[in-house]
């Protein structure tokens, strides 16, 4: 339980958080490889978002370097621990999917398993069923396809498809199976829509599945931290008792948070995710972005799939 030391700014309603930490992610290379397009930004209630860099100590000084996925998560964990120590509650997140859509969950045998246990099972794999453990996309996609007996993961990029040993075309599936519910509704800002988790290969329209595979592996490393709750997996309302006194991890989709006039790039995505969510919290409006009240018949599905902050839950009842 975090005992907050300075939870309020003069003239403002009491915010839910004191610090905000968001990363623009990458699914390239190995987990320990530095990635030039990973960005991490942090801000406080009364400060501008600032970029954090990975520093490698030498005998004489600390040299800034690009984050790898491993060093990014280590830095996030360090930021969370420092915030706990100083009595500051942190809202944080990454721009990759925190769970799979129905067809991938079904094929992996996790469709009816709670999110944490499902992620642990994906991470470890299941040798008895032939389910491979999470790995980098270059190895994992072909292994998962072999387990399924069909080209579930695919890439529209010929070079990547050949390199990974996977197909070039997606399975024929209805949208309600290929996408999570949160990916089928409109964002509260802008018109961009999240892409499918089964397409891999790098940046570009429809090619985000690789960073999700990598991201799930990294989140699995954080699941046992008792100071962290994960929205909406621990409750649909970010002010629910399950979140009290904890840091909260949320899934972001920067295009739903970044002003429409701001061009997309790695820095802008992380910077404006910080700024948008900090400003919403300062204005006592964070619940408008981080509360979802699904109909009874959709609750279990959303508990397993999650929800993206900034996607309009009103679309569930249209």
N, C-alpha and C positions, 0 to 999 in steps of 0.2 A: 504494500500500500504506500503510495507516494504522498507525503505530507507537503503540500504546496506552500512555498515560502512567500510568494508575491503574486497572488492569482488575479489581481485587479489593477487596472489603470484608472486614474482619476477621471470621472465623467463617463465611464463606460460600464455597461452591464458586465457582470462577472463572466469572463470567457471560460470555455471548457479547458483550454490548453494554454501553455506558456511558451512553447517552442514548436516549430514546424520544420520538418525535414523531408525533402522529397528528391527522388532520383529519377533521371532519365536513363533508361536501361539499354543493354546491348546483349545480343545472343551469339556474338561471334566468338570463334576460337575456343580455347580451353578455359576452364574457370579461373585459372591462375594467370592467364595472359592479360596484359594491360590492354584496355580498349579506349581508343581515342575519342569515342562518342558517348562514354558514360559521364554524366554530370550529376553532382550532388549539391543541393542548395539548402541552406538553413536560415531561418529568421526567427526573431522574437516578436513579442506583441507590439513593440514600438520601434522596430528597426527594419531596414531594407533587407531583402534576401541577399545572402552572400554565398559565393561559391566556395566549397570546401575541396581541397586537393589532397591527394595521397602523398605523404612525405616519407621518403626512405632515408634513414639516417646513415651517414658515412662517418668516417673518423672525425671529420671537421665540422660538418654541417648536415642539415636535412634538406634533401633535394626533392622538389615537387615532381611527381610523376603521375601518369594516368592511372585511374583505378582499374583493377581487374574486378571481376564479379566477387571473387573471394575477399579482396581487400575492401571493396565497397561494403559488403555485409559486415566485415570486421569493424569498419569505421562507424557504421550505423549502430552496431551493438555498443561500441565505445561511447557514442553520443548519448544513447539511451541510459547507459550506466551513469555517465556524468550528470545527466539531467536528474536521475533518481537521487543521486548523492546531494545535489544542491536544491532539491525540492521543487523541481520543475517538471510539469507533465507535458509530454511530447506527442504530437500527431505526426505520423510519418507514413511514407508509402513509396511504392515503385510503380512504374508504368508498364506492367505486364499483367496478364490474367492470373488471378489467384486460384483459379479452379478451371476444370475442363467443362466443355458442353456435354449434353446428354450422350451423343454417340461415342465420344471418347471414354466417358465415365462407364458406359455400358460395356464397351469392349474390354476395358481394364478390370471389370468386375468390382467397381466401387460405386455403382449407381445408388445403392441403398445404404451406404456407410457414411457416418458423420464426417465432416470435412477434415478434422485433424487426423482421424484414423485413416481416412482415405489417402491423405497426403503422405502419411507415414508408410502406408502400404505401397504407394507409387514409388516413394524414395527407396525403399528396401527391395522392391520387387517381390515376386513369389515364385521361387524355383519349382515348387510342386506343380504350378500351372504353366510355367514357362514365361511368366511376366518378367521382363527385364527391369533392373533397377534404373532409376533416373540417371542420365548421363548427358553429355553434350549432344546436341542434335546430330552431329556427323555420325555418331555411333548409335544413338538411341532410336532414331527414326526407323532405320532399317531393322533393328532388333524388335521394335514394337510391331512393325509390319509383318515380320516373320512370325511373331507370336499370334497375330490376328489372322494370318493367312491371306492378307490382301493389302493393297497400297492405301493405308489409312492416311499416313503422313505423305505429303507430296510437295513438289516445288514447281512453280511455273518457269523457273530458270533452268535451262538445259544443263549448264555447267554444274549447278548445285545438285540437280537430280542425279546426274551421273556420279558425282563425287560421293554423295550420300548413299547411292544405290536404291533410290526410291522412284516412284512414278512421277509423271509430269501433269497428271490430271486428277482432280478431286473425285471422290466417290459421289455418286448421285444421291443426294440426301435432301430432305425438306429443311427449310431454314430453321425450324423449331428443333431439329436434331443437331444441325451443324453449329448453331449459335446458342449461347446462353440467353436467358430472358433479358438481362440487362443490356445485351448487345443488339436487341431488336427494338428497343424504344429510342426515342429521340433524346439528344443531349439538351440540357437546359440552356446551353450557349453554343452557337455555331450549328453546322449541319453535318460535320464529319461523323462517321459511324465506325465503331470498332470492327476489326477484321477477324476472320476465323482462326481458330487455334490449330488447325490441321495443316496449314500451309507454312512452309519453312524456307529459309534461305537468305534472309537479310532484310535490309530496309526496303521499303516500297509498298505499294498498295497490295494488301492481301498477304503479306509475308511476315507475320508476327509470331508464328507458332514456336519458332526456335527460342526466342527470348522467354516465352512462357515456360518451355521445358526447363531452361536454365534457371528461371526465377523460382519455379516450384521447388527445385533442388535446394536453392538457397533459403527459401522460407522454411523448409523442413528443418534447417539448422537452427531456427529461432523458435520453434514450436514449444519447447519446454521451458521457456523463460516465463516465470510467474508474474513478472512485471508488465507483460504485454498481453493485451486483448486484441482480437481481430474482428473488425466490423465487415459485414453483418453476421458473421458466423457465430458470434457470442450473443447476438440479440439484434433485432431490427432497428432499435432506437439507440443511437450513440450515447444517450444519457441514461441508459438502463443500468441497473445495479451491477451487472457483469463487467461494466467498463469503469466503475468508480475507482479512483485512485490508481489507475493504470495508464501506461502509454497505450496508444491505439494505432494499429496498423490498418491502413485503408488502401484499396486499389484505386489508382488514378488513371484517367484517360486525359492527357493534357489538352487535347483538342476541345474537350468540354469545359475546360477551365481557363484556357488562354483567350484573351480578347480576340475577337474575330479579325481585327485590323493588324494584329501582330503576326508576322511570318513565323512558320514553324521552323525551329532548329533546336538542337539539344539544350543549349543554355536557356532559350526562351521557354521551353517546355517545363524544365525544372524550376526556373525562376518564377514563372507565373502560376505554377501549381502552388508553390509556397505562398505567394502573394494573395491569390484568390481565396485560399482556405484560411489564411490568417485574417484577412479582411472580413470574411464571413463570420469568423469566430468573434472578432472584435465588435461586429454589428449585431451580435446575438442571433445570427442567422445560420449557424452551422448545421443545425438540425434540419433545415430545409434541404440541405444537400446530402445529409447522412442519416436519413430516416426513410425506411421503406415499409409500407404497410400492405403486404400482399394479401389477396384473397386466400381463404383457408386452403383451397386446393392447390395453391402455388407455394405455400410456406416451406414445405420440405424441400422442394426443388431449389428455392433460393438459399436455404440453409446450406445446401450442398454446392451450389454454383457461385454464391456470392453476388455482390452488386458493386458497380462502379460509381464512385462519388461523382456527381455531376450528370448522371443519366436520370431522366425524368420518370419517377415511378408511377406517375399518373397514367402512363401508357399501358400499364398492366390492366387497367379497368376500362379501356376504350372499347 
